[in-house]
């Protein structure tokens, strides 16, 4: 199932893929360690962001749909889970 955020996630991953290629070239060309580390950090953040968006989208669409109609207490627990998942 394709959701509205999937295009954004794919775009982020493609940018990260490009950055990884650049990092490999930087290492092969013996660029400064600090420059390489900064780029690695940027790729790591991009992947974390893509993961967070993808997981939240799954919760918002797939889990909500699977759960269906729920009592208020259960709905509150699902909402709390969605908030906690932002920190994964």
N, C-alpha and C positions, 0 to 999 in steps of 0.2 A: 504494500500500500504506500503510495507516495503522498506525503503531506506537504503543506505549504513551505515548511522550513527546510525541506530536503535540498532544494536548490541552493539555499544559503550555506548549508553544511557542505555540500559538494564543492561549492566555490571556495570555501575556506580551506578545505582539504587540498584542492588543486593549488592554491597559493602556498600552502605548507609544503607540498610536493616540490614546487619550484624553489622554495627556500632551501629545502634539503639538498637539491642538486647544486645550488650555489655554495652551500656549506662544504659539500664534498670537494668542489673545485677549490674553495678557499684552503682547505687542508692540504690538498694536493699541491697547491701553489705556495704552501708554507706561509700563509698569512699569519698575522699576529694572533696569539692565543685569545686575547681579550675580544677581538673582533669576532672570532669563531664562537666564543662563549656567548656573546651577545646575540648572535644569530640563532644559536641553539636554543637560547632562552625564548626568543621570539617564536620559534617553531613550536616549542613546548606549550606556550600560551595559546597559540592558534589552535593546536590540537585539543587543549583543555576546553576552549570555547566551543569548538565544534561538538565535542562530546556532550557538554552541558546542554547545548541547544537540542541535540538529537535525543538525549534522555528525557528532557522536559517535554519535547514534542510527543514522545512515546507515552509518557504519563498522561498528558493532556488529551491525547486522542485514543490510544489503544486501551489503556487501563480504565479510563472513564467509561468508554463504550462497553468494555467487558463487565465492569461493575454494575452497570445499569442503575435502576432505581434502588436507592439505599436509604436506610433510616438516617436521621440527622447526625447521630453520633458516629456512624460509620463514615458518612460524608466528611465530617470534621477530621477524622483520622486520615482519610485520603488526602485532604487538603494539607494537613500537617506533613504527611509524607512528601508531597510535592515540594513543600518549602525546605524540608531537610535534604532532599535530593539535589538541591542547588549547590550544596556544599561537597558533593562527591567529586 
